[in-house]
Amino acid sequence: MQRRLADKPIAIVGHSDFTAIQCALFAQAGIKSFGGPIFNRDFGTEDLSDFTMHHFWQAISHPTLTVSSDTPQRRPVEAGGMLWGGNLAILAALVGTPYLPPVEGGILFIEDVNEHPFRVERMLYQLHQAGVFARQQAIVMGEFTGGKLSDYDNGYTLDAAIDQIGDVTGVPIVTGLQFGHIDDLLTLPFGASAHLLATAQDFTLRMTDYPHLA
């Protein structure tokens, strides 16, 4: 099965819980895939997003891909490495298993849904304590939708959690990646070679070396 997938690559695409499959494929067989639309939420919706479809076809049909955001950044960053990641809860759950890729010098992108900031912070700390963050050049935060603050959060916000983990780990954190449980969704090649440039005003992420349609 591994040899067949590696010899005849196909566009394996998804996000959220599908992160487990993507990580396992890469960790066990070096198979690259795409973080992107899923059938029931994206391809199967009655109101298919033109943005999502444009960026999906752009990713799987071109040898290079560039995405950008005008989100202001906390600190300037320039980094290069393998792009990988996905859903934060799934990544944290894979710690200690043979299915979390031991990526060195990577650029890790993460997203999640319906998680309170203190839970996001806990999972970020789990990856940090497991040594995952120390091996990365940068972390790129996607969308964390559906997490509504309550009295239980005592005013603790996602921005506070991001600042906290950035201060503790020293790893540059970039925010504003249009990826996650959202209608207008980027497609990202898991396993691509990537170059990240972030300034006080924006960031750009350029990707190469991933499977694509000839």
N, C-alpha and C positions, 0 to 999 in steps of 0.2 A: 504493500500500500504506500509506504513512504517513498520507495523508488519510483512508483508509477506517478505520484504527484510531482516529484522532483523532476522527472524526465519530461513530463508533459504538463507544464504549469497551467493552471486555470485561475481565473479571477475569483479568489475566495474573499468574500466581502461581508462585513457585519460590524456591529459594535455592541456595547453593553455586556450581557452575559457571554456573548460570542468571544469576548476577550480570552476566555479560558481555552477555547479551541485554537485561537491564533497564537497564544503563548506556547501551547503544547506543540503545535506544528513547527514552530521555530526552534524551540528548545530541543526537540527530539530529532528533527530532520532538517533544520535550516531552511524551512519553507517560508517564503515571504507571502504576505497577504495584504489586505486593505481594510483599514478601519473606515467604515462608511455606512451607507444605507442598509436597512434590513427590510425583509419582505412585508411583514405585517404592519409596520409603522410608517415606512417610507415608500417603497415600491408599490405597496398595496393600498395606499390611501386614495380616496376619491379626488383629493386636491393635491396632486403631485407637485412638489416644489420645483420650479424651473431652476432655481439656484442649486438645489441638491443634484438634479440630473446633469446640469452643465458641468459641475465640478466632479461628479462621478465619471462621466465620459472623458473629461480632461485628464483625470488621473490614470485611467486604465488604457488610454490610447496614445499617450505621449511619453517619451523617455525621460523627460524632466517635468517638474511641477514646482510652482511657486505660489505660496499663499501669504497673505499679509493682513495686518490689522492696524487700525489707527488708535488702538488702546494705549494710553500712556503707561509707561513701565516704571517700576520702582528703581531700577538701576540698569545701566547699559550692560549689554551682554553680547559677546561674539563667541560662538562655540560651533564645533563640528563633531559629528558622531553618528552612530546608527539611530534612526528614529524608531521608537517602539513604545508600547503602552496600551492604554485603553481604559476600561472601567476600574476605578480605584478599589472598590470593594472586592472585585475579582482578583486584582493584582495582590491585594493584601492576603486573600484567602489562599493564594498559590505559594506564599512564602513557606519554605521548608519542604516543598514538594519538588520533584524533578521536572516540573512543567513550567517553572518560572525561568525564563532565559537569563543566564548569568552575563548580562551585557556589560561590557567595560567601556567607559568613555562615551556613553550613549546620551541621547536627548529623549527624555521620557515625557510622553504626553498622557494626561489623565483627565477623566470626567466622571460624573456620577449624578444620581437622581434621587430625590426624596431623602437626603441625608442632612441632619442638623450639623452646624459647624463643629460642634465638639466631637461628633462622630467622624467627620472628615479629618479633623486634627488627629484623632486616635489612629486612624488608618495610615495617615502620613507618618506618624511616629513609628508605627509598626514597620513600614518600609525602611525608615531611617535606622531603627535599631537592628534591623536585619542586614544592614550594610548595603542596601540597594542604592540609596541616594549618594553615598560616598563614591560610588562607581560611575556616577552620571556627570556629564558636563553641564546640564541644565534640565530644569523641569518646566514643561509648558502646560499651563492650566487651561482646560477646556471649560465647557459650561457645567455648572452644578445647579441644575434646575429642580424645582419642587421642594426645596428645603425651606420651610417657613419657620421663622423665629417664634418662639413661645416664651412664656415666663420662665420655663425650665432652663432656657439658654442664658438667662440673666444678662442679656445684652451682648453676649459673645457672638461676633459675626464671622463670616467666612474670610473677610479681609484680615481680621485679627488672627485667625488661624494660619493664613498664608504668611503673614508677617512673622508669626511665632516660629514656624518651621523653617523659614528662611534664615532667621537670626540664629537658630540652634544649629542648623546643618551647614550654613555657609554656601549652600548650592544656589546658584542664580535661579530665580523663579520668574517666569514670564506669564502674563495673564492675557486673556482675550481671544484665545483660539476658538473658532466657531465650529466646535465639535462636541457632540453629546446628544442628549435627548431633546433635540430642537428640530423645528421644521426645516430651516435652511442650514443644511449640514455639509461640511467639507468631507472629502474622501482623502485619507492619508495612507501612504504606503508603509505598512509595518515591515521594518527591516531595511528600508532605504538608507542610503547615505544622505545626510542632511547637513545644511549650514544654516545656523540661526544668527540673525543680527537684530538686536533690540536696542532702541534708543529711548530717551525720555518721552518721545512722542509716539512711537509705533514699534512694530517688529515685522520682519520678513523671514520666512522659512522656505529654503530652496531644497528640493529633493531630487536625487538621481539614483540609478542602479537598483531598479525594481522591475518586476515583470510588467509587460504592457503589450497591447495588441500591435502586431507588426503593421 
